[in-house]
Amino acid sequence: MTWATTIIFLLGIANFAVNAAVFGHGHPMFARLPRSSQTLARRAALVSEFAVLFFALLLSVKGWPGYAYAYAAYTAVNGGAAWLILTGRV
């Protein structure tokens, strides 16, 4: 495993944790959705998060370590959005 793959993997764990925290927070806008829509939203978010992580890992293993920087930027934006939601600013 290269340094890029390791960094992307660790950031992926952080992104899944942030995702779980946001959905577990019970934001009023999310709580207004019907239960079936909430379930679908959670699954869609997890599938899309996995797809982004999978392709970032795949590209880093194939010799494109620059994707570690791109995934780090994605994680920073994801973390910023989660911070806004969890602190009630949005």
Secondary structure as UniProt FT lines:
FT   HELIX           3..25
FT   HELIX           28..31
FT   HELIX           35..61
FT   TURN            62..63
FT   TURN            65..66
FT   HELIX           67..86
FT   TURN            87..88
//
